[in-house]
Amino acid sequence: MAILITGGTGNIGAALARSLIKKGEKVVLFDIVPRIERIADIQDKVKLIKGDLGVWPEVLNAVNANEIQGIFHLGGWLSGPSDENPWGSFQTNVVGTLNVLEAARIFGVERVFFASTIATFGLETNQIITDETLQRPSTMYGAGKLYGELLGRFYRRKFGLDFRSIRYFGAVGPGARPTPHAAYKSLMIENAALGKPYECPVSEETITYLTYYKDAIRATEMLYYAPRERIKTICYNVVGIPQAMTAKSMELAIKKVIPDAKIIFKPDPMLTKFAKGLYQAFEGFDDSRAREEWGWKPLYSTLEKMVADFVREVRKSPHLYASF
């Protein structure tokens, strides 16, 4: 029996694959544009399938031919591409999720984990985000992810499929390139670790929240392996560093580790406006349900601890991140 990871050569997918292999799991990766460089060290330990989530037979055959017992559904279009091409996003994020759940139902997959997002809440919330906050997404990406959450809940009720989901909040890590308005959070640290200057495209006072990729992966595994009887909320908020921070505070934290880091703020008006609007509409994030139901607690809960580990990871494998 094997574990299938969709979006398996993405930033989170590749790191998750390494962790699952260490646990003794047989891993199958499914990706439409495989990033071989991300899995170079484990390529001989995984099966890689090039496939499109929006093409039903490709998803069906990936599950059927590999004795899949569990799925981590991480694949999908992010916010920028989704807004530029909502039709393509619908095919991958909405139809693709239906295809994954249907394949799981037909072939008796035991469990499906779904990667959701903060974007399901929209930009007009103006309160602390809890697992009960009304979700009114204003982007194609957020709408597609919310559909995935709701469809998964339906499959859990109707067909007994063990569906579980996490809404990631500001996931960052080496090699992460989520969207132009969010990539600065990883690139600022990454370039400093590689000894390169970096021009930050948002203003110093731009507010953000961060979840280190190691915490995102740890939370993903904790939820996936938690006993079914403990899963009550089903779709959970997970936050790494609970306090809001600014781009300037990130610069200062980086310079505590790398005093000569060269970071220059050259705000792009549109990127800054979007990035500010995304988080200034929220007062904070509550992930108490994940803590209560399956014991979630971040290991990298301070900016300083996250930056220090991030720098170590980049310097350990500079050949990998210098190519991105």
C-alpha positions as CSV (number, residue, x, y, z in Angstrom):
1,M,0.0,0.0,0.0
2,A,1.2,3.5,-0.8
3,I,0.6,7.2,-0.1
4,L,-0.2,9.5,-3.0
5,I,0.9,13.2,-2.8
6,T,-0.7,15.5,-5.5
7,G,1.5,18.5,-6.2
8,G,4.2,16.1,-5.0
9,T,7.2,18.0,-6.3
10,G,6.1,21.4,-4.9
11,N,7.7,23.0,-1.9
12,I,5.5,21.3,0.7
13,G,5.0,18.2,-1.3
14,A,8.7,17.3,-1.7
15,A,9.5,18.0,1.9
16,L,6.5,15.9,3.0
17,A,7.6,13.1,0.8
18,R,11.0,13.0,2.5
19,S,9.4,12.9,5.9
20,L,7.0,10.1,4.9
21,I,9.8,8.0,3.5
22,K,11.6,8.3,6.8
23,K,8.5,6.9,8.5
24,G,8.7,3.9,6.2
25,E,5.8,4.9,3.9
26,K,5.8,4.0,0.2
27,V,5.3,7.3,-1.7
28,V,3.8,8.1,-5.1
29,L,4.1,11.7,-6.4
30,F,1.6,13.1,-8.9
31,D,2.4,16.5,-10.6
32,I,1.6,18.2,-13.9
33,V,5.0,19.8,-14.1
34,P,7.4,17.7,-12.0
35,R,10.3,19.7,-10.4
36,I,12.9,17.0,-10.5
37,E,15.5,19.1,-8.7
38,R,13.3,19.3,-5.6
39,I,13.3,15.5,-5.2
40,A,16.8,14.7,-6.5
41,D,17.9,13.2,-3.2
42,I,14.8,10.8,-3.0
43,Q,14.1,10.2,-6.7
44,D,15.0,6.5,-6.4
45,K,12.7,6.1,-3.4
46,V,9.5,7.4,-4.9
47,K,7.3,6.8,-7.9
48,L,6.7,9.9,-10.0
49,I,3.6,10.3,-12.1
50,K,3.2,13.2,-14.5
51,G,-0.5,13.9,-14.6
52,D,-3.2,16.6,-14.6
53,L,-5.6,16.7,-11.7
54,G,-8.3,18.0,-14.0
55,V,-8.2,14.9,-16.2
56,W,-10.3,12.3,-14.6
57,P,-8.7,9.2,-16.1
58,E,-5.2,10.3,-15.1
59,V,-6.3,10.7,-11.4
60,L,-8.3,7.5,-11.5
61,N,-5.4,5.5,-12.9
62,A,-2.9,7.0,-10.5
63,V,-5.0,5.8,-7.5
64,N,-6.0,2.4,-9.1
65,A,-2.6,1.3,-10.3
66,N,-0.7,2.0,-7.1
67,E,-2.7,0.5,-4.2
68,I,-3.2,3.9,-2.6
69,Q,-4.3,3.8,1.0
70,G,-4.0,7.6,1.7
71,I,-3.9,10.8,-0.2
72,F,-2.3,14.2,0.6
73,H,-4.1,16.4,-1.9
74,L,-1.7,19.4,-2.1
75,G,-1.8,20.1,-5.9
76,G,-3.6,23.1,-7.4
77,W,-3.3,26.6,-8.8
78,L,-2.3,29.5,-6.5
79,S,-4.0,32.9,-6.2
80,G,-2.2,34.8,-8.9
81,P,-2.6,32.3,-11.7
82,S,-6.2,31.6,-10.5
83,D,-7.2,35.2,-10.9
84,E,-5.5,35.5,-14.3
85,N,-7.1,32.3,-15.6
86,P,-10.1,31.4,-13.5
87,W,-11.3,28.8,-16.0
88,G,-8.0,26.9,-15.7
89,S,-8.1,27.3,-12.0
90,F,-11.6,25.8,-11.9
91,Q,-10.6,22.8,-13.8
92,T,-7.6,22.0,-11.5
93,N,-8.8,23.3,-8.1
94,V,-12.4,22.4,-8.3
95,V,-12.8,19.6,-10.8
96,G,-9.4,18.2,-9.7
97,T,-10.5,18.0,-6.1
98,L,-13.7,16.2,-7.1
99,N,-11.6,13.8,-9.2
100,V,-9.4,13.0,-6.2
101,L,-12.3,12.4,-3.8
102,E,-14.2,10.3,-6.4
103,A,-11.1,8.1,-7.0
104,A,-10.7,7.8,-3.2
105,R,-14.4,6.7,-2.9
106,I,-14.3,4.2,-5.8
107,F,-11.1,2.5,-4.8
108,G,-11.6,2.5,-1.0
109,V,-8.8,5.0,0.0
110,E,-8.8,5.2,3.8
111,R,-8.0,8.8,4.2
112,V,-7.7,12.1,2.3
113,F,-5.9,15.2,3.5
114,F,-6.7,18.4,1.7
115,A,-4.5,21.6,1.7
116,S,-6.7,24.6,2.2
117,T,-5.9,28.3,2.8
118,I,-6.5,31.5,4.7
119,A,-7.9,32.8,1.4
120,T,-11.2,31.1,2.1
121,F,-12.0,33.9,4.5
122,G,-11.9,36.8,2.1
123,L,-10.7,40.4,2.8
124,E,-13.7,41.8,4.8
125,T,-13.6,39.8,8.0
126,N,-12.2,42.4,10.4
127,Q,-12.0,40.1,13.4
128,I,-10.0,37.2,14.9
129,I,-10.3,34.3,12.5
130,T,-11.5,31.1,14.2
131,D,-12.7,27.8,12.7
132,E,-16.2,29.1,12.9
133,T,-15.6,32.4,11.2
134,L,-17.9,32.9,8.1
135,Q,-15.9,32.1,4.9
136,R,-16.6,34.6,2.1
137,P,-13.7,34.4,-0.3
138,S,-13.2,37.2,-2.8
139,T,-10.7,35.4,-5.1
140,M,-11.0,32.5,-7.5
141,Y,-8.3,30.7,-5.5
142,G,-10.2,31.1,-2.2
143,A,-13.5,30.1,-3.8
144,G,-12.0,26.9,-5.2
145,K,-10.4,26.0,-1.9
146,L,-13.6,26.6,0.0
147,Y,-15.4,24.4,-2.4
148,G,-12.9,21.7,-1.7
149,E,-13.5,21.9,2.0
150,L,-17.2,21.7,1.6
151,L,-17.1,18.9,-0.9
152,G,-14.8,16.9,1.4
153,R,-17.2,17.4,4.3
154,F,-20.0,16.0,2.0
155,Y,-17.9,13.0,1.1
156,R,-17.2,12.4,4.8
157,R,-20.9,12.5,5.7
158,K,-22.3,10.7,2.6
159,F,-19.7,8.1,1.9
160,G,-17.8,7.8,5.1
161,L,-14.5,9.0,3.5
162,D,-12.1,10.1,6.2
163,F,-11.5,13.6,4.9
164,R,-9.4,16.1,6.9
165,S,-8.1,19.6,6.0
166,I,-5.7,22.4,7.2
167,R,-5.9,26.0,6.2
168,Y,-2.3,27.1,6.0
169,F,-1.5,30.7,7.1
170,G,1.5,32.3,5.4
171,A,3.6,29.2,4.8
172,V,7.2,30.1,4.1
173,G,10.4,28.1,3.5
174,P,13.4,27.6,1.3
175,G,12.4,27.5,-2.4
176,A,8.9,28.6,-1.7
177,R,7.4,30.8,-4.5
178,P,3.7,31.0,-3.7
179,T,2.6,34.3,-5.3
180,P,4.4,37.6,-6.1
181,H,2.8,39.4,-3.1
182,A,3.9,36.6,-0.7
183,A,7.2,35.3,-2.2
184,Y,9.1,38.2,-0.5
185,K,8.7,36.5,2.8
186,S,10.9,33.5,1.7
187,L,13.1,35.4,-0.7
188,M,14.2,38.0,1.9
189,I,15.7,35.2,4.1
190,E,16.9,33.0,1.2
191,N,18.9,35.7,-0.5
192,A,20.5,36.9,2.7
193,A,21.5,33.3,3.5
194,L,23.1,33.1,0.0
195,G,24.9,36.4,0.4
196,K,22.8,38.1,-2.2
197,P,21.2,41.6,-2.0
198,Y,17.4,41.6,-2.1
199,E,14.9,44.3,-3.2
200,C,11.7,43.8,-1.2
201,P,8.6,44.6,-3.3
202,V,6.4,45.6,-0.4
203,S,6.7,48.5,2.1
204,E,8.4,48.2,5.5
205,E,5.1,48.4,7.4
206,T,3.3,45.7,5.4
207,I,1.8,43.2,7.9
208,T,2.0,39.5,7.6
209,Y,1.7,36.2,9.5
210,L,4.1,33.3,9.0
211,T,4.0,29.5,9.3
212,Y,7.4,27.9,8.8
213,Y,7.3,25.0,6.3
214,K,8.6,22.5,8.8
215,D,5.6,23.4,11.1
216,A,3.2,23.1,8.1
217,I,4.5,19.6,7.3
218,R,4.4,18.6,11.0
219,A,0.9,19.8,11.3
220,T,-0.1,18.0,8.1
221,E,1.3,14.7,9.4
222,M,-0.2,15.2,12.9
223,L,-3.6,15.7,11.5
224,Y,-3.3,12.8,8.9
225,Y,-2.2,10.3,11.5
226,A,-4.5,11.4,14.4
227,P,-7.2,8.9,15.4
228,R,-10.4,9.4,13.6
229,E,-12.5,9.7,16.7
230,R,-10.5,12.9,17.6
231,I,-11.4,14.7,14.4
232,K,-14.4,16.8,15.1
233,T,-13.9,20.1,13.3
234,I,-12.6,18.4,10.1
235,C,-11.2,21.6,8.5
236,Y,-8.7,23.4,10.8
237,N,-6.8,26.7,11.1
238,V,-3.1,26.2,11.7
239,V,-0.8,29.1,12.5
240,G,3.0,28.9,13.2
241,I,3.8,32.4,14.6
242,P,0.6,33.8,16.1
243,Q,1.8,37.4,16.3
244,A,1.5,39.8,13.3
245,M,4.8,41.1,12.0
246,T,5.9,43.6,9.5
247,A,8.3,43.3,6.6
248,K,10.7,45.6,8.6
249,S,10.6,43.3,11.6
250,M,11.5,40.4,9.3
251,E,14.5,42.4,8.1
252,L,15.7,43.1,11.6
253,A,15.3,39.4,12.6
254,I,17.4,38.4,9.5
255,K,20.1,40.9,10.4
256,K,20.4,39.4,13.9
257,V,21.6,36.2,12.2
258,I,23.3,37.8,9.2
259,P,24.3,41.4,10.2
260,D,25.6,42.3,6.7
261,A,22.4,41.2,4.9
262,K,21.6,43.7,2.2
263,I,17.8,44.3,2.0
264,I,16.4,47.3,0.2
265,F,12.7,48.2,0.3
266,K,11.4,49.2,-3.2
267,P,7.7,48.8,-2.9
268,D,5.6,47.9,-5.9
269,P,2.3,49.9,-5.3
270,M,0.0,47.1,-6.5
271,L,1.8,44.3,-4.6
272,T,2.0,46.4,-1.5
273,K,-1.7,47.3,-1.7
274,F,-2.7,43.6,-2.1
275,A,-0.4,42.3,0.6
276,K,-1.6,45.0,3.1
277,G,-5.2,44.3,2.3
278,L,-4.8,40.6,2.9
279,Y,-3.8,40.7,6.5
280,Q,-4.9,44.1,7.7
281,A,-8.5,42.9,7.4
282,F,-7.8,40.4,10.2
283,E,-7.2,41.0,13.8
284,G,-5.5,37.6,14.4
285,F,-5.8,33.9,14.0
286,D,-7.1,31.2,16.3
287,D,-6.1,27.6,15.9
288,S,-7.3,26.3,19.3
289,R,-9.4,23.6,17.7
290,A,-6.3,21.9,16.2
291,R,-4.6,22.2,19.6
292,E,-7.5,20.7,21.5
293,E,-8.4,17.9,19.2
294,W,-5.1,16.5,17.9
295,G,-2.4,18.3,20.0
296,W,-1.1,20.8,17.5
297,K,1.6,23.1,18.8
298,P,4.2,24.9,16.5
299,L,7.9,24.3,17.1
300,Y,8.9,27.5,15.3
301,S,6.7,29.9,17.1
302,T,9.0,32.9,17.0
303,L,10.4,34.8,14.1
304,E,14.0,34.5,15.4
305,K,13.8,30.7,15.7
306,M,12.3,30.4,12.2
307,V,14.9,32.6,10.5
308,A,17.8,30.8,12.1
309,D,16.6,27.4,10.9
310,F,15.7,28.8,7.5
311,V,19.2,30.1,7.0
312,R,20.7,26.8,8.1
313,E,18.6,24.9,5.6
314,V,19.6,27.2,2.7
315,R,23.3,27.1,3.6
316,K,23.2,23.3,3.9
317,S,22.0,23.0,0.3
318,P,22.9,26.3,-1.5
319,H,23.1,24.5,-4.9
320,L,19.4,23.8,-4.7
321,Y,18.1,27.3,-3.8
322,A,20.6,29.3,-5.9
323,S,18.9,27.8,-9.0
324,F,15.4,29.1,-8.2
